[in-house]
């Protein structure tokens, strides 16, 4: 079991989402190494979200996962 400390919400115009629905990822400090992340689609659990942080403030493992996912989603 992992402690999913960070939640990243993709808010772009994805063809797979419905209105008010988003793709979001919950992850720990090093998601690629530990497998500590969960991808979901829907409404993020607003009551469980903490404060907003900048992309640059994420741990390197989280940044790498986000960049990999973004490139895959947009076929870059």
C-alpha positions in Angstrom: 0.0 0.0 0.0 1.3 3.4 -0.9 0.6 6.9 0.5 -0.7 8.8 -2.4 0.5 12.3 -1.5 -0.1 14.2 -4.7 -3.0 14.6 -7.1 -2.6 15.9 -10.6 -5.7 16.9 -12.6 -5.6 17.0 -16.4 -8.1 19.7 -17.5 -7.5 19.7 -21.2 -10.1 18.9 -23.9 -9.8 15.1 -24.0 -12.2 13.3 -26.3 -12.7 10.6 -23.7 -14.1 12.8 -20.9 -17.6 14.0 -20.2 -18.6 17.5 -19.0 -17.4 18.0 -15.5 -15.2 14.9 -15.6 -11.4 14.9 -15.6 -8.5 12.5 -15.8 -6.5 12.7 -12.6 -3.6 10.9 -11.1 -2.9 10.2 -7.4 0.7 9.4 -6.7 3.4 9.1 -4.0 6.9 10.8 -4.1 8.4 8.3 -6.6 5.5 6.8 -8.6 7.6 5.3 -11.4 9.9 3.4 -9.2 7.4 2.2 -6.6 4.3 1.8 -8.8 2.7 4.2 -6.3 0.1 5.9 -8.5 -3.6 5.5 -9.5 -5.2 6.9 -12.6 -8.9 7.8 -12.4 -11.5 9.5 -14.5 -14.4 11.5 -13.0 -14.5 14.2 -10.4 -11.4 14.4 -8.2 -12.2 13.9 -4.5 -12.4 17.7 -3.7 -12.6 17.1 0.1 -9.3 15.2 0.0 -7.4 17.7 -2.0 -4.9 19.9 -0.1 -3.3 23.1 -1.3 -2.3 23.7 -4.9 1.3 23.6 -5.8 3.3 24.4 -8.9 4.5 21.7 -11.3 8.1 22.7 -10.5 7.5 21.9 -6.8 6.6 18.3 -7.5 9.3 15.6 -6.8 11.2 14.6 -9.9 9.5 11.2 -10.1 6.0 12.9 -10.2 7.2 15.3 -12.8 8.5 12.5 -15.0 5.2 10.5 -14.7 3.2 13.7 -15.5 5.3 14.4 -18.6 5.1 10.7 -19.8 1.3 10.7 -19.4 0.9 14.1 -21.1 3.0 13.0 -24.1 1.0 9.8 -24.4 -2.4 11.5 -24.1 -1.6 14.0 -26.8 0.5 11.7 -29.0 3.6 13.9 -28.7 
